[in-house]
Amino acid sequence: MNRVQEHYEQHLGPVYTWMVGGFDSALERGTKEVEAIANTVGERDLAVDLGAGFGMHAIPLARRGFDVVAIDNCRSLLDELRMKSGELSIEAVEDDLLSFPLHLPDKASLVLCMTDTLTHLADKGAVIDLIRSVFDHLVSGGRFVTTFRDYSTPLQAEQRFIPVRSSPNRVFTCFLEYGDSHLTVNDILYEWNGNAWEFSVSAYQKIRISPAWLIDELEKVGFSTAREQTQSGMVRVVADRV
């Protein structure tokens, strides 16, 4: 089990849905994003959701009419996706993102890699490998969409401390440490057990990529790209296979 997978299974996965505001709220945001990026892609086509988690985007895609292959390596989040998706056309797959072609019945019309999942890859070489694989497994006119945080410019001093979410029984925050090619995310969780606060902390690395670098790599492969800013502060890059 790699460090990112271990971090999600043992620390982040059990609280992830709460961390992003709860299932219903996250699904509403995911639905709006899908409506914004999938409106030019035909229904009943194949969509791939890389880093699908509990189904924030996979469920709206399936409701829109796509057959969805949802890939993640966090078992607890995929179990939640299976429970929440009911009879929707979603195949939940536990595997590494780069292995997604092994699970496709055909080329896809749409591939998503949302909510900072791209930065979970090991290094820039892995990102390039993913870009090439996505291009090869998209139909002509297909679309690749990713959202991620721009870590290319380090936050300074107290800006590195980020309050994520709090409730009466749970407080979640994180602290960022920047290296040359990666940053370390220290996730800090306090939970009230009825008598005292329990403390846990776990850390994992993300790669530092800039929007300009990613767009350049996408266009080298043959994508036509557009850059957008999301309300959550993430960069959204839409890449069409022309």
C-alpha positions in Angstrom: 0.0 0.0 0.0 1.5 3.4 -1.0 1.6 6.3 1.4 -1.4 8.2 -0.2 -3.5 5.0 -0.1 -2.5 4.3 3.5 -3.3 7.9 4.5 -6.8 7.7 3.0 -7.6 4.2 4.3 -6.5 4.9 7.9 -7.0 8.6 8.4 -8.8 10.6 5.8 -11.3 8.2 4.2 -13.5 7.7 7.3 -14.1 11.4 7.6 -13.8 12.5 4.0 -17.5 12.9 3.2 -18.0 15.0 6.4 -14.8 17.0 5.5 -16.2 18.1 2.2 -19.5 19.2 3.7 -21.6 16.0 3.8 -22.8 13.8 1.0 -25.8 15.8 -0.1 -23.9 19.1 -0.3 -21.0 17.5 -2.1 -23.3 15.8 -4.6 -25.0 19.1 -5.3 -21.7 20.7 -6.1 -20.6 17.7 -8.2 -23.8 17.9 -10.2 -23.2 21.6 -11.0 -19.7 20.8 -12.1 -20.9 17.9 -14.3 -23.5 20.1 -15.9 -20.8 22.7 -16.7 -18.3 20.3 -18.3 -20.3 17.5 -19.8 -22.9 19.4 -21.7 -21.2 18.8 -25.1 -20.8 15.1 -24.6 -23.4 12.7 -25.8 -25.6 10.6 -23.4 -25.1 6.9 -22.9 -21.5 7.2 -23.6 -18.7 5.9 -21.4 -17.3 8.2 -18.7 -14.3 7.5 -16.4 -14.0 9.1 -13.0 -10.4 8.9 -11.7 -10.3 9.3 -7.9 -14.0 8.9 -7.7 -14.2 8.6 -3.9 -17.8 8.4 -2.7 -19.3 9.4 -6.0 -19.4 13.2 -6.0 -19.1 13.2 -9.8 -19.7 9.6 -10.7 -23.3 9.7 -9.5 -24.3 12.9 -11.4 -22.6 11.5 -14.5 -24.7 8.3 -14.3 -27.8 10.2 -13.6 -27.1 12.2 -16.7 -27.0 9.0 -18.7 -23.4 7.9 -18.8 -22.1 4.5 -18.1 -19.4 5.2 -15.5 -16.2 3.5 -14.5 -15.4 4.9 -11.1 -11.8 4.3 -10.0 -10.3 4.9 -6.6 -7.8 3.1 -4.2 -9.7 3.9 -1.0 -11.9 0.9 -0.2 -14.1 2.7 2.4 -15.0 5.5 0.0 -15.8 3.0 -2.8 -18.0 1.1 -0.4 -19.9 4.3 0.2 -20.2 4.9 -3.5 -21.7 1.4 -4.1 -24.2 2.0 -1.3 -25.3 5.4 -2.5 -25.4 4.7 -6.2 -28.2 2.1 -6.1 -29.1 0.8 -9.6 -27.2 3.5 -11.5 -24.8 2.4 -14.2 -21.6 2.7 -12.2 -18.8 0.2 -12.0 -16.7 1.0 -8.8 -13.2 -0.3 -9.2 -10.5 -0.4 -6.5 -7.2 0.2 -8.3 -4.5 2.7 -9.1 -5.4 5.6 -11.4 -2.8 4.7 -14.0 -4.4 1.3 -14.3 -7.7 2.6 -15.5 -7.4 1.3 -19.2 -7.5 -2.3 -17.8 -11.1 -1.6 -16.7 -12.6 0.0 -19.8 -14.9 -1.9 -22.2 -14.3 0.7 -24.9 -12.9 4.1 -25.4 -14.4 6.8 -23.2 -16.2 10.0 -24.2 -15.3 11.8 -21.0 -12.5 11.3 -18.4 -12.6 13.3 -15.1 -9.8 13.6 -12.5 -11.3 16.1 -10.0 -10.8 17.6 -6.5 -7.0 17.7 -6.5 -6.6 14.0 -7.3 -4.0 14.7 -10.0 -1.5 15.9 -7.4 -1.7 12.6 -5.6 0.4 11.0 -8.4 4.0 10.1 -7.5 5.7 12.7 -9.8 5.4 14.7 -13.0 6.4 11.7 -15.0 3.3 9.9 -13.7 1.2 12.9 -14.7 2.6 12.7 -18.2 2.0 9.0 -18.4 -1.7 9.6 -17.3 -2.2 12.3 -19.9 -0.9 10.1 -22.7 -3.0 7.2 -21.5 -6.1 9.3 -21.3 -5.5 10.7 -24.8 -5.1 7.2 -26.2 -8.4 5.9 -24.5 -10.6 8.8 -25.5 -12.8 8.8 -28.6 -12.2 11.5 -31.2 -13.9 14.6 -29.8 -13.7 13.2 -26.2 -12.9 15.4 -23.2 -10.6 15.2 -20.2 -11.3 17.5 -17.3 -9.2 17.9 -14.2 -9.3 20.3 -11.2 -6.4 20.8 -8.9 -4.8 23.3 -6.5 -1.9 25.3 -7.8 0.9 24.6 -5.4 3.7 26.1 -7.6 3.9 29.3 -5.4 4.4 28.3 -1.7 2.2 29.7 0.9 4.1 31.6 3.6 4.1 31.7 7.4 0.6 31.3 9.0 -0.9 30.9 5.5 0.4 27.3 5.6 -2.1 26.5 8.4 -5.5 25.7 6.8 -8.7 25.2 8.8 -10.7 22.6 6.8 -13.9 22.0 8.7 -15.2 21.9 12.3 -18.3 20.7 14.1 -19.2 20.3 17.8 -17.6 16.8 17.9 -14.8 17.1 15.2 -12.2 19.6 14.1 -10.0 19.1 11.0 -7.1 21.2 9.9 -3.9 20.8 8.0 -0.4 22.2 7.7 1.6 22.4 4.5 5.4 22.0 4.2 6.9 22.8 0.8 9.8 20.9 -0.9 11.3 21.5 -4.4 9.0 19.1 -6.3 6.4 18.1 -3.6 4.7 19.4 -0.6 3.8 17.5 2.5 0.2 17.8 3.8 -0.1 17.2 7.5 -3.8 16.4 8.3 -4.7 17.0 11.9 -7.9 15.6 13.3 -9.5 16.1 16.8 -12.6 14.0 17.6 -14.7 14.1 20.8 -15.4 10.6 22.2 -17.9 11.8 24.8 -15.4 12.3 27.5 -12.3 13.7 25.9 -10.8 14.9 22.6 -8.9 12.3 20.7 -6.0 13.5 18.5 -4.7 11.9 15.3 -2.3 13.1 12.6 -1.1 11.7 9.3 0.9 13.1 6.5 1.3 12.5 2.8 2.9 14.2 -0.2 1.4 15.9 -3.2 3.3 17.0 -6.3 3.7 20.6 -7.2 2.4 21.3 -10.7 1.5 24.6 -12.2 -1.4 25.1 -14.6 1.0 26.4 -17.3 3.1 23.2 -17.1 0.0 20.9 -17.2 -1.5 22.8 -20.2 1.8 22.6 -22.0 2.0 18.8 -21.5 -1.6 18.3 -22.6 -1.1 20.3 -25.8 2.1 18.3 -26.5 0.0 15.2 -26.6 -2.6 16.7 -28.9 -5.3 18.2 -26.6 -6.9 21.5 -27.2 -7.1 23.2 -23.7 -8.9 25.8 -21.8 -8.2 27.0 -18.2 -10.9 28.1 -15.8 -11.1 29.1 -12.1 -13.6 27.3 -9.9 -15.4 28.8 -6.9 -13.5 26.4 -4.6 -10.2 28.1 -5.6 -9.0 25.2 -7.7 -7.9 25.5 -11.3 -10.0 23.6 -13.8 -8.4 22.5 -17.1 -10.7 21.3 -19.9 -8.8 19.3 -22.6 -10.5 18.2 -25.8 -9.2 15.4 -28.0 -9.6 17.0 -31.5 
